[in-house]
Amino acid sequence: EVMKSGRLHRYNTVEGELSEVDQLELEFAEYMGQKYALACSSGGYALHVAMRAVGVKKGDLVLCNAFTLAPVPGAIHNAGGVPVLVDVGEDFCIDLEDLATKAQDSGARFLLLSHMRGHIVDMDEVMAICKRHDIIVIEDCAHTMGARWNGQLSGTFGEVACFSMQTYKHINSGEGGFLSSNNPEVMARAIMHSGSYMLFGKHKAAPDEEVFAQIKYETPNYSGRMDSLRAAILRPQLKDLNRQCERWNKRYRIIEQVINQSRVLNIPARPAQEQFVASSIQFSALGWSEQKICALVDLAAQRGVVLKWFGADTPEGYTSRYDSWHYIEKMPHLPRTEHHLSSLLDMRIPLTFSEEDCQLLGEIICEVAEEINAQEA
Ligand SMILES: *Cc1c(COP(=O)(O)O)cnc(C)c1O
C-alpha cells in the first residue's frame, strides 16, 4: 500500500492521516510502556542522537562497556564525547566494581550501557551506582528488545533507550533505529535532531508542542528519519515480537544444554532476574591459546557452523576488540577484559534454524571442541 501510494516520506501524509511511522512509534511506545518514541535510520544513529539529546558536549566523558560493538563508542565520538571504557566481567556484562571505581574517579556524568549480546547486568546495582554519582544512563538495547530485568523491560531503566532494527536484531527492516524515553525535553531534542524540520507537531508519540518552543531554535537537524516503507515492514513484526522471543529462548536452551555437557566449553550461569532474549549464544573455551581457538573456529566452519571470536587482535567482520578503536583518547589497558574476551566465542541463533538444527549445532560445536582439545594433548 505504501509503495502504491508513492508517499514514502514520513511527513508526506494527507489530511488526518497517520503515517506508518507515526503508527509504529505509537505502538513501540505502548510496547515499552514509555511516553515517547522516535523511529530513525539506524541503531548507531539513535545512539548518537541520544548522546546529544541528554546533553553530551565536546570533551565530555562517557562511561561505556569495553565489550560492545563499534557503533557504541562511535556514537559517543560522533557527539564529541570521550569514551571511558569499563571492564567486562566473566558473565560478559559490565564489571560493576570497575564501573563504581571509574564513576568515582573519572567524574563522568554519563553512562552508555550496552546490553551487549543480550546480557543484562544487575540493573538495580547499576542504577544505584549512577544515582550515587549523578550519572545519566543511556541504554543500548540493540540485543535486548523484549528482554527484562526482574520483570521490568530493558530500556526503561535509563533516561533514554536506543534500539536497532537492522537485519541481525529482534525486528528487521534492513536498517532502522528507535529511541524511547519518558523525558519530554530529551525526546523533543531527539525529534528535532532526527530531521523533523518544523513538522514536529506531526509526531504522535511525542511531547506537547510547547516543549519544542525553545528547543526548535537550539537543536541542529541531523537528518536521519525513518521512512514509511520500513515502518510498514516493522509494524507486524513488533506485534509478533514476544512470540519470537520465546522461539529464540527455546532454541538457546537446546544449544545451551548440549554445550553444558561438554567438558571443555563453559557457559556462565545467568541470574533468575535476567529475562533475556537469546538471539545469540556465548560460551568460553577457558584457558585456550589463540592457536587452539582459531583451530576450533576453522574446524567448526568446515562443518558449516559459523562461530565468532571476540578475542582476536585483528578486527574482522563485525567483531572488534576495544583496542582497535584507536581514535579513543588515552586508550586504557584492560587486561581483565582481554582475558575474558580471549576465550569468548559467539554464535547467532537465527529463527530459521529448527529446534533439531539447534541440537545438531550444539553437538557439532562440542565434537569440534573435543577434537581440537585432544589434538593439543
Ligand atoms: C547493532 C548494534 C548497534 C547499532 O547498530 P546499527 O547497525 O547502527 O543499527 C548498537 N549496539 C550494539 C551492541 C549492536 O549490536
The ligand as a Gaussian input file, in Angstrom:
#p B3LYP/6-31G(d) Opt

LIG

0 1
 C       23.810000      -3.496000      16.080000
 C       24.241000      -2.818000      17.281000
 C       24.086000      -1.421000      17.448000
 C       23.545000      -0.481000      16.410000
 O       23.705000      -0.914000      15.161000
 P       23.275000      -0.328000      13.746000
 O       23.969000      -1.261000      12.850000
 O       23.765000       1.071000      13.677000
 O       21.775000      -0.375000      13.670000
 C       24.446000      -0.883000      18.668000
 N       24.939000      -1.645000      19.657000
 C       25.116000      -2.967000      19.530000
 C       25.647000      -3.742000      20.696000
 C       24.780000      -3.600000      18.333000
 O       24.973000      -4.908000      18.223000

